[in-house]
Amino acid sequence: MEGSIKTTNQTSLTATFDLRGKTPGMMDVIIEVPGDTIYVFEEKFEIVEGSGPVPWANTIVPEFLTTHSEIIYMTYGNSGDVDAEGVPLWLAVSPNIDISKFGMKVIDLIDPESEYYKSIPEYALIDSLLGKPYDAKVYSFIIPRIPAKSSVTIPVTIKGASDGDFYTRAWTNEPMYGSPLKYYVEIALMHGWAQ
């Protein structure tokens, strides 16, 4: 199998390989300098079975929240060995919490000038989660890419709208893009191409 050289200098070489369908195990590395030398490194490259993307999310909340402005943290990441592409990320907060600012750039998927823009709620109200009672405001995001073995922490400015128990929760769904292509993405792409 041939690699595609990405970068090279006097002391290092970076290349990428298409390892799809390759058997895990040790491989020889052969480097050919055109018109010069061939270097052979026996069993110096190992192909291992991949875990794929493993996205996750959590919230970090102070022990006590008040009705004053506070900062909580939403963390998300990917503990897998492959980048996660198009990850749905959800943040649920108790109904008595108002969010005033997300510490990340949020891009609207609908043009703010659209006549429908104002009819789309900022969050969804739910009364159950995973089949159990759970009153919350749920905010949804699509994270374009979460690199493998990485995490991000986002500050979220909140204010308690009223007294009572304050609670939060964050979670992800499986990535929308990847191999094999998810059926709903395939349908959307086919519909778009048909237009």
N, C-alpha and C positions, 0 to 999 in steps of 0.2 A: 504494500500500500504506500502511496506517495503522500507526502505532506506538502502543505502550502506554507512557504516561508513568509513570516510576518515581519520580523525585524532581525537584524544581524549587526554585529560590530566585531571588534578585535577579539573579544573574550566570550561572547554568548551568541546563541541562535535561538529564535523563537519560531515555532511552526505549529500549524493546526492539522489535525487528521480527522477524517470522517470514520468514526469507529462504530457506526451503526452496523449491527449484525456480526461484528467481529467477536471471536471467542476470547474470553478472559484468559490471561496468562502472560508470560514473559515474551518479549519480542526483541529482536536484534535491531539496532539503529545503524543505518548506513548513510553516511554523509559524503556526497560526491562534489568536489570542487571542480567545476568544468575546466578541462584541459590541464588539470593539476593532479590532485591526490584523491583517493577513496579511503575514507576512514570507516572501520567496522567496530562497533561496540556490541559485543555479544550479550544478549539478555539484559539490556540496560533500560528497557522501557516496559512497564507493566500495564496491561489493560485490566481494569477491575470492573466488576458489575456495578452499575450506577444505581442510586436510589431515586433519581428523578427529583423534581422540585418538591419541597415540603414547607409550604408557607404556614405561618402562624401569626397570632396577634394577642396582645395583652393590654391591660391598662395598669398604670401605677398611680395610686390615689393616696393622698395624705390620710393618716389615721382618722383625722377629724375634718369635716368640711363644714363651712358656715354659709350663711346667706350673703357673705361678702364675696368679692371677686377672688377666685382661687385658680391655681394651675394644676391640672392633672396631666398625665403623660400617656399617650397611646404609642405602644411599641409594636412594630411588626418586623418580620424577617423571613428568612428562608434557610432552614437547617439542612436542606438537600444539597446535592452536588451538581445540580443543573439550575440555571437561571429560571425563575418563575415569571411567565409572561402573562399580563392581563389578569391580575389577581383581584377578585372582589374582596374588599375590606369593609367590615361593618363595625360601627361604634354605637353601642346602646347606652343611654344614660337614663336615670330615673326621671319621671315626668316633671319633677320639681327642680330640675337643673336646666338652665339656659346656657347655651354655648355662644360666646361672643366672638371667639377668634380661634382659628386653627393655625398652628405654627407651620403650615406648609402651603405651597401654592396649589390652589384648587382651580381647576379649569372646568368651566361649564361645558357640557357636551351639546347643549342647545344654545343657539345664538340668543343673548340677552335681549336683542331687538325683536325677537320672534313674538308674535301675538300670544303664543302658548306659554312663554317663559314664566310669567307670573302665576300661572295656574298650577305649576309644579311645586309641590311642597318641599321645604328644606329638609324635612325628615318625615319618616313614617311613624305613626303611633301604633304600637302593638300591645296586646293584652296577654299573649302567651309566647313562649319560646321553647322549642324542643318538646312540645306537648305538655308543658307545665305553665301555670299562671306566671306572667312576668310583664308588668306594665312598664313600658319604656318608650322613649323617643329613639328611633334608629336612623343613623346617618350612614349613607353608603358611598363608597369610593371605588374606583378602579385604579389600582397601582400598575402602571405600564410594565415595569420590570423590577423584580427584586433579585439581585445577583445571588448566586449560590453562596452559602456560608456567610450571610450578611444580616445586619439588623439596623433599624432606624428608630429613633425616638422622637416623637412629635409633641411639643407642648400644646395643650388645649386650654384656653382660658374659659372658665365657666363661672357662673354665679348661681347660687341657690335662689330659686324663685319663691320658695316658701319653705317653712320648717318641715321636718320629717326625715325619714331615712333617705340618704343619698347613696346611690349605687351605680356602678358602671360595668361594662363588659365589652370586649372586642374579640372578633374572630374573623377568619378568612374562609373562603371557599376555594376549591381547587382552581388552578389557573385556567383561564378560558382558551389560551393558545398553547400549542405544543404539538407533540407527535404522540398519538394520532390526533388530528384536528377534531375538536369537539363538534358534535352534530349541529348545535345551534349556531356556532360561528360559521360552519360550512353553509348552512341554510341562508344566513344573512349575507354571506359573500356571493352565493349563487343568485340571490334576489337582487343584490346590487349590480352584478354583472349583467343580469337580464334587462335591467333598466337601460 
